[in-house]
Amino acid sequence: MMKQLMAFLVCLSLSANAQTPRLIPYLQNQRWGFVNQERTIVIPCIYHYVAPFSEGLALVELNRKYGYIDRSGKTVIALKYDKAQSFSNGRAKVEVIFGKKTDGQFKAGYIDKTGQAIIPVAHLGVTTFRDSVAMVWNGHQHGYINWRGDTLLKHQYVYATPFSEGRALVANQPPRYDPALGIHIFSKAAFIDTQGKVQATIRRAGAESYANGLALIIAKNNDSTQVMYFIDKQGNKVLDVSEYGAVHGFTEGLAAVMNQGKVGFINPKGTLVVACQYVINAEWFRQEHKRRMPRFVGGLAAVALPNKGWNLIDPQGQVQLPTYYQYLQIVPNQQVLAKKNGRWGIIQPSGKIILPLQYDAVKPFKNGLALVRKGKRRFYVDRVGEEYFDE
């Protein structure tokens, strides 16, 4: 019964994602508007950019100012923001430039569908909400607010991360990058709970956020050698993984590890359940001074096999696709961004092509549409391959 229910939910997700919306962003003469499924222009192509409708409103941009329109084309929230996002859960993040425009500094907040501020546009930084908590920044220190915008923890941390599984990493001094270890090292930092209570302290170490109840710690011994281990929510050391050259945090019960330049996966007991056999690009691995490693998403991981290319594997390391690719990236709603012969498209985890590999860039399907790029032109495509632009 459970398997039948899961299959139904997957089919429902795919069906909802495949349905072409009633109004579709349309590019004509380098201006954006909206057409219906018969390609009749419903909202004139007057904007420099539009996003698909979300929760009844569409984000539009004209002359570098953002606002929102309804399905009739009426402007319901004035185009006055310098940055903005589409609505989700009844709110949208918006930002405005303050001071000299050349400074590039923004104040951010959240508004409702009437344009009223839920969280005042007064913060120099606001993250997206995770578990109903967002991190805010005042230019000097970080703090946290709840879903209503109430202060959860006042601005007090020089360094901070968003909460993950009820824990956030904070410090009174910023970390420094250690090129030998390839990570940012704190002289002292702490994991706190949503009440601000310290649950674990680290010294001369870097850390990843909690996932699957564990956080990876990468520390530096007095002799400058590296030690790596996982801690639980109370800060107890539960698994030493120093034998590996690199390690990533757990996702879906497995953590990526590297041995002699090859990647495999361990379980929470430290058992190597998928042998270290996958290759990784060294430049990509250290991109933005972060250790980027494969991870499992929806029961699959995208990995690269020597002299073959990219494929998907299950938790037992079994290859899933009959074809190898130049690159693969698993994204939400049963989609995999795929690259082959320098061209991008989208496939299902089964390998079925849902968007032909013929574009210079693609973004995942959302509400039945995918944003793609051919040359310098960006436009939307539906799940049957209809391209919405006019020469």
C-alpha positions in Angstrom: 0.0 0.0 0.0 2.8 2.4 0.9 4.6 1.7 -2.4 1.4 2.4 -4.3 0.9 5.7 -2.4 4.5 6.8 -3.1 4.1 5.9 -6.8 0.9 8.0 -6.9 2.6 11.0 -5.3 5.5 10.8 -7.7 3.0 10.7 -10.7 1.0 13.5 -9.2 4.2 15.6 -8.8 5.2 14.9 -12.4 1.7 15.6 -13.7 1.6 19.0 -11.9 5.0 19.9 -13.1 4.1 18.9 -16.7 1.0 21.0 -17.0 1.5 24.1 -19.1 0.2 27.2 -17.2 -2.6 29.3 -18.6 -0.3 32.3 -19.0 3.2 31.8 -20.3 6.1 34.3 -20.3 6.7 35.3 -24.0 9.7 37.1 -25.6 9.0 39.4 -28.6 11.4 41.9 -30.0 13.5 41.7 -26.8 10.6 42.6 -24.6 8.6 40.2 -22.3 4.9 39.8 -21.9 2.5 36.8 -21.6 0.6 34.6 -24.0 -2.0 31.9 -23.6 -1.5 28.3 -24.8 -2.7 29.4 -28.3 0.2 31.8 -28.3 -2.2 34.8 -28.3 -0.6 37.8 -26.5 -2.7 38.4 -23.4 -0.4 40.8 -21.6 1.6 43.1 -23.9 5.3 42.5 -24.3 6.5 45.7 -22.7 8.8 44.5 -19.9 12.5 43.8 -19.8 11.8 40.6 -18.0 8.9 38.7 -16.4 8.8 35.5 -14.3 6.0 32.9 -14.5 3.0 33.6 -12.3 3.3 32.3 -8.8 0.4 32.4 -6.4 -1.6 34.6 -8.7 1.0 37.3 -9.2 4.0 37.6 -11.7 7.3 39.4 -11.0 8.0 41.9 -13.7 11.0 44.2 -14.4 11.2 47.4 -16.4 14.1 49.8 -16.5 15.8 47.8 -13.7 12.8 48.2 -11.3 10.7 45.3 -10.1 7.1 44.9 -9.2 4.1 42.6 -9.6 1.1 42.3 -11.9 -2.0 40.1 -11.8 -3.4 37.9 -14.6 -5.2 40.8 -16.2 -1.9 42.7 -16.5 -2.8 45.2 -13.8 0.1 46.4 -11.7 -0.8 45.5 -8.1 2.5 46.2 -6.5 4.4 49.1 -8.0 7.7 48.6 -9.8 9.9 50.2 -7.2 12.3 47.5 -6.0 15.9 47.0 -7.2 15.7 43.3 -6.6 12.8 40.9 -6.0 11.7 37.3 -6.0 8.5 35.6 -6.9 5.8 34.9 -4.2 6.0 31.8 -2.2 3.9 31.0 0.8 2.2 34.3 0.6 5.3 36.4 0.7 8.2 37.7 -1.5 11.6 38.9 -0.7 12.4 42.4 -2.0 15.4 44.7 -1.9 16.1 48.4 -2.4 19.4 50.2 -3.0 20.3 52.8 -0.4 23.0 55.4 -0.4 24.9 55.9 -3.7 23.8 53.4 -6.3 27.4 52.7 -7.1 27.9 51.3 -3.6 25.8 48.3 -4.5 24.4 48.0 -1.0 20.8 46.8 -0.5 18.2 46.7 2.2 16.0 43.7 2.2 12.7 42.5 3.6 9.5 40.5 2.8 6.2 41.8 1.6 2.7 40.3 1.3 0.5 40.2 -1.8 -0.8 43.7 -1.1 2.7 45.1 -1.0 2.6 45.6 2.8 5.8 44.8 4.6 5.7 41.6 6.6 9.4 42.0 7.5 10.5 45.7 7.0 12.8 46.4 4.1 15.5 47.5 6.6 18.0 44.7 6.9 21.3 44.7 5.0 20.9 41.0 4.6 18.0 38.5 5.0 18.3 34.8 4.1 15.4 32.6 3.0 13.5 31.0 5.8 14.5 27.5 6.9 12.3 25.9 9.6 10.5 29.3 9.9 13.8 31.0 10.9 15.8 33.5 8.8 19.2 35.0 9.5 19.6 38.8 9.3 22.5 41.2 9.1 22.9 44.8 10.1 26.2 45.5 8.5 28.3 44.5 11.5 26.6 41.5 13.2 24.1 38.7 12.5 21.0 37.8 14.3 17.8 35.7 13.7 14.1 36.4 13.2 11.1 34.1 13.1 8.4 33.8 10.4 6.5 36.8 11.7 9.6 39.0 11.7 10.0 39.0 15.5 13.6 39.0 16.8 14.5 35.5 17.8 18.2 36.3 18.6 19.4 39.9 18.5 22.3 41.0 16.3 25.4 39.7 18.2 27.4 37.4 16.0 30.3 38.5 13.7 29.9 35.2 11.8 26.8 33.0 11.5 25.1 30.4 9.4 21.4 29.7 8.8 19.8 27.2 11.1 19.8 23.5 10.0 18.1 20.9 12.1 17.8 23.3 14.9 21.5 24.3 15.0 23.5 27.3 13.7 27.2 27.8 13.7 28.2 31.2 15.2 31.5 33.0 16.1 32.7 36.3 17.4 35.5 36.4 14.9 35.4 35.6 11.2 37.2 32.4 10.1 40.4 32.5 8.0 41.0 30.4 4.9 43.7 27.7 5.4 45.1 26.8 2.0 46.8 23.7 3.3 43.5 22.2 4.5 41.4 23.9 1.9 38.8 25.1 4.4 37.9 28.1 6.6 39.2 27.7 10.1 37.7 29.3 13.3 39.9 30.0 16.3 36.6 29.4 18.3 33.0 28.8 17.2 29.9 27.3 18.6 26.7 25.5 17.5 23.7 27.2 19.1 20.0 26.2 19.3 17.1 28.6 18.5 17.2 30.0 22.0 20.9 30.9 21.6 22.2 28.3 24.0 25.6 26.8 23.1 25.3 23.1 22.3 28.8 22.4 21.0 32.1 24.3 20.8 34.9 23.9 18.3 38.4 25.3 18.3 41.0 25.6 15.5 38.4 23.9 13.2 35.9 24.3 10.5 32.5 22.8 10.3 29.6 21.9 8.0 25.9 22.4 9.0 24.0 19.6 10.6 22.4 16.9 8.4 20.9 13.6 9.4 21.6 14.6 13.0 25.4 14.9 12.5 27.9 17.8 11.8 31.3 17.3 10.2 34.2 18.9 12.0 37.6 19.4 10.3 40.2 20.4 12.8 43.9 21.2 12.8 46.3 19.5 15.3 49.2 21.2 16.9 51.5 19.6 14.3 49.2 21.1 11.5 47.9 17.7 10.5 44.2 17.3 9.8 41.6 15.4 11.8 38.0 14.9 10.7 35.1 13.6 12.7 31.3 13.9 13.1 29.6 15.2 16.2 26.0 14.7 17.4 23.5 17.4 18.4 25.1 17.5 21.9 28.6 17.9 20.6 29.7 14.4 21.3 32.3 12.9 18.9 30.6 9.9 17.3 32.6 9.0 14.2 36.2 9.6 13.2 36.9 9.8 9.5 40.4 11.2 9.5 41.6 8.2 7.3 40.1 9.9 4.3 41.5 12.8 2.3 38.1 14.6 2.3 34.6 14.1 3.6 31.2 15.6 3.1 28.3 15.7 5.5 25.6 13.0 5.5 22.6 13.2 3.2 19.9 10.4 3.1 22.1 8.3 5.4 25.3 8.4 3.3 28.4 10.7 3.3 30.8 11.1 0.5 34.4 10.4 1.3 37.6 10.7 -0.8 40.5 8.3 -0.9 43.5 8.8 -3.2 41.5 11.2 -5.3 38.5 8.9 -5.8 35.1 9.3 -4.1 32.9 6.7 -2.4 30.2 6.7 0.4 30.1 5.6 4.0 27.1 4.9 6.3 26.7 6.5 9.8 28.7 3.6 11.3 31.7 4.5 9.1 31.4 1.5 6.9 32.4 2.1 3.3 29.2 0.9 1.5 30.1 2.3 -2.0 33.8 1.9 -2.9 35.9 4.9 -3.7 35.9 4.8 -7.5 34.4 8.0 -8.7 36.5 10.9 -10.0 36.1 14.5 -9.1 37.4 17.7 -10.7 39.9 19.3 -8.4 38.9 22.9 -9.4 35.2 22.1 -8.9 36.0 20.4 -5.6 37.6 23.6 -4.2 35.3 26.1 -5.9 34.6 29.2 -3.7 36.9 27.6 -1.0 34.3 24.9 -0.4 34.7 21.2 -0.5 32.1 20.2 -3.1 31.3 16.5 -3.1 28.5 14.3 -4.6 25.5 13.7 -2.4 22.3 11.6 -2.5 19.1 13.3 -3.5 15.9 11.3 -3.7 17.8 8.0 -3.4 20.2 8.8 -6.2 23.6 10.5 -6.6 25.2 12.0 -9.7 28.8 10.7 -10.0 31.6 10.7 -12.7 33.2 7.4 -13.6 36.8 7.3 -15.0 37.0 7.3 -18.8 33.2 7.0 -19.0 31.5 10.1 -17.8 28.6 11.0 -15.5 25.8 8.6 -14.4 23.4 8.1 -11.6 23.9 5.5 -8.8 21.7 4.1 -6.1 22.8 3.7 -2.5 24.4 0.3 -3.4 26.5 2.0 -6.1 24.5 0.5 -9.0 24.6 2.5 -12.2 21.1 3.6 -13.3 21.4 5.1 -16.8 22.2 3.3 -20.0 24.0 6.5 -21.3 26.9 8.4 -19.8 26.9 12.2 -19.9 29.4 15.1 -19.8 27.7 16.3 -16.6 24.6 15.6 -14.5 22.9 17.5 -11.7 19.9 16.2 -9.7 17.3 18.9 -9.0 13.8 18.8 -7.5 10.7 17.1 -8.9 12.3 14.1 -10.5 14.5 16.1 -12.8 18.2 15.8 -13.7 20.0 18.6 -15.6 22.1 16.8 -18.2 25.0 18.0 -20.5 26.3 16.1 -23.5 28.5 17.4 -26.4 28.4 20.8 -24.9 24.6 21.1 -24.9 22.1 21.0 -21.9 18.7 19.4 -21.5 16.7 17.7 -18.8 16.1 14.0 -18.2 14.2 12.0 -15.7 16.0 9.7 -13.2 15.0 6.8 -15.5 17.0 8.4 -18.3 13.9 9.5 -20.3 14.6 12.8 -22.0 12.0 15.5 -21.0 13.8 18.4 -22.6 16.2 17.8 -25.6 19.9 18.4 -25.0 20.1 21.4 -27.4 20.5 24.5 -25.2 23.5 26.5 -23.9 21.9 26.7 -20.4 18.8 25.3 -18.7 17.0 25.7 -15.4 14.7 23.1 -14.0 11.0 22.9 -14.9 8.8 24.7 -12.4 5.0 24.9 -12.8 5.4 23.4 -16.3 8.0 25.8 -17.7 11.8 25.8 -17.9 13.9 28.8 -18.6 16.6 28.1 -21.2 19.2 30.0 -23.2 20.3 29.6 -26.8 23.2 32.0 -27.6 22.3 35.3 -26.0 18.5 34.7 -26.1 16.7 33.5 -23.0 13.1 32.2 -23.2 10.8 29.6 -21.7 10.0 26.1 -22.9 7.1 23.8 -21.9 7.2 20.1 -21.3 6.3 19.3 -24.9 9.2 21.4 -26.2 7.2 24.5 -27.3 9.5 27.5 -27.3 7.9 30.8 -26.3 9.6 33.6 -28.2 9.1 35.5 -31.5 12.0 36.5 -33.7 
